[in-house]
Amino acid sequence: MNFKRIGFNLSIPPALLIAAWTTAVWAQQVTPADAPAASPSAPDAAAPAVSAAPAAAPQSLPEIGAALLPQDLSPWGMFMNADVVVKAVMIGLAFASLVTWTVWLTKWIELRAARRRAKKRLKILQRSRTLGDADQQIGEARDAIALLVQAAGEEIRMSGDVGGEGIKERIVWQLERIEGAMSRRILRGTGVLATIGATAPFVGLFGTVWGIMNSFIGISKAHTTNLAVVAPGIAEALLATALGLVAAIPAVVIYNVFARSIGGYRGLLGDGSALVMRLVSRDLDRRTLPLARAAE
């Protein structure tokens, strides 16, 4: 009796519990099946947003006009596209290089001819027994050692019969003056080489600084650091530095070569003066003084 009462009283709640449990199981079976169908829709919705982001990125970058891009980066093209100041620097350095090679050609010819004549005159002085013999063989030539011989002979003629050491001193003074004049003459033009060699790199550096400054100004105007805008100006600036080195390096090398050659030429003049004084001393010891007697 008691069990039936309990079963009757509990018959409704178990039915509700079974219905609720059935509903929960059905919901768990349906939800995993529907989730994959809904999940692809999320990527599809996000895909336009992702694809739209790269499309919007290029719009934020400034556009570079075709006129700002380099057209010709050859040396001539960079020169034509350079600033007026940079062009002036390049033209000046090119002119300095032309002057350097012109001085080299002219001084090389002059110095080679002078050395050849000096060696020829030295052979005459070495073979001569008296100053008169040397003066007769040299004649009216106007090279350096010929002027030494002529100056010594002229001093002897002007001194007449005056003897002693005074003639030697006066001749030595004349020879020193002639040596100095001939040395200054052969040095003409070499100072330009020294000036070009010392200043050309700094002139080229000035053009470089000016060109780089213009490049930075171009960056500020274009509102971009793209190398297509910056590179042409920097290349033009570096071309100015290269021209400065092209002008300076040969000038320095040529100047040093000429300095050594002129030093050797001065040595030849010193040898000529010594040989002339030897002949004068020999004539004075003999008391002949042939040039003075011929003047009488």
Secondary structure, DSSP 8 states (H G I E B T S, - for coil): -HHHHHHHHHSHHHHHHHHHHHHHHHHHHHHHHHHHHHTTHHHHHHHHHHHHHHHHHHHHS----GGGS-S--SHHHHHHHS-HHHHHHHHHHHHHHHHHHHHHHHHHHHHHHHHHHHHHHHHHHHH-SSHHHHHHHHTT--SHHHHHHHHHHHHHHHHTT--SHHHHHHHHHHHHHHHHHHHHHHHTTHHHHHHHHHHHHHHHHHHHHHHHHHHHHHHHHHT---HHHHHHHHHHHHHHHHHHHHHHHHHHHHHHHHHHHHHHHHHHHHHHHHHHHHHHHHHHHHT--HHHHHH-
